[in-house]
Amino acid sequence: MDINKLTIGEVKEIAKMVGCDSTMKVAESPIEIGEKLFFRTVTYHLLGEVEEIHGNWVLLKKCCWVADSGRWHTALADGELSEVEMCGDYCWVNLDTVTDIHPWNHKLPTKSK
């Protein structure tokens, strides 16, 4: 089968066979504006407050790159991080690169260390 020669009708039939059709709704993001979140991505760890959400992109303000979280449980429980670099005013996170997201119930860092 040459996928480039499929008709729209054939694509719709295949979508139905695998459980996807035009009546399916896109899932809403579990992320909310104003939340403080710790994002672990495939390359970096980012921490900040969610300001905007645009599709798979999240705008963080008061954000920092966490080079070393230290003991993971301690970081989440006490808000203590070993090494932090401030990102400036904001940064964007592509959710396609995120492996997990954790709530941050502490003050956000304001200085690099």
N, C-alpha and C positions, 0 to 999 in steps of 0.2 A: 504494500500500500504506500502510495506517495502522499504524505500528509499535505503537501502543497497543492494537491489536486482535489482535496475534499471540498464538498459543497457545504454551505451553511447548514442545510438540513442534516447532513451526515454528522457534522460537528455537534449539533443539538442532540442527535440520537446517542452519540458516544457520551455526551455529558450526562444524559439521563441514565445511561447504563452504569456510570460510576457514581451516581448519586448527586450530580450537580445539574441544576436546571435554572432557567431564568427567574424562577420564583424564589430562589434562595436569597436571603438577605446577608449583607456583609456584617460580620460581627462588630459590635461596637468595642472601642478600646476600653480596657479596664482602668486605664490611666486617666486621672482627673486633674484639671487645672488647679494649681495651688498645692498639689502634693509634693512633699520632699521625698525623692526616690534615689536609691543607689542602683545604678545600671551596671551590670557586668556584661561586657561585650566580648567579641572574639579577640579583640586586641587591647582594649583599654577598659578601665573602670571609671565611670563618671558619676558624680553626685551633684544634685542640684534641685531646684524647685521648678516644677512644670509650669511654663507660662502659656504655651500654645501647643496644639496638636494639629498636624496637617498630614493626613494619610498615615504613612509609616514614619513620619518625621516628628520628633518631639523637640520643642525649643525649651532649653533649660536656662534659667537665670540664677545668679548667685552660685555658679557651678565651678567644679574643680575636677581635675584628673587625679585619681587616687593611684599613685604608683605602687604603694604598699599598704594594704589594709591592716596588716598585722594579723593577730588571731581573729578569724572571721566572726566567731561568736562574740568576742569582746567588742569588735567594731559595731556589730548590730545591737548588742545589749547596752553598751556604755557610750557609744559614739566616739570611741578613741581610735584614731587612725595613725599609722606609723609615718607615712610619707604622702604629702598632698601638694599639688601644684595648682594654683588658681588659674582659671581659664579666661579671665577677663569678664566682660559684662554678660556674655551669654555663649552658648554653644548649641549645636543641633545634634541629636542622636538619631541615627537610622535604626528603627526597630528590627530591620532585617538582620542586623548584626548583634542583637541582644540575646544573651543566653539565659539570663534571669534578671528579675527586678525585685528589689526589696524596699519596704517602707523605711524611711529614715526618721526616727522619732526623737531627733536631737537637733541642736542648733547646727546650722551649716557652717563649715569652716570659712573663715574670712581672711586667713593668711596662709601662705605656703609654708611648709615645714618639711 
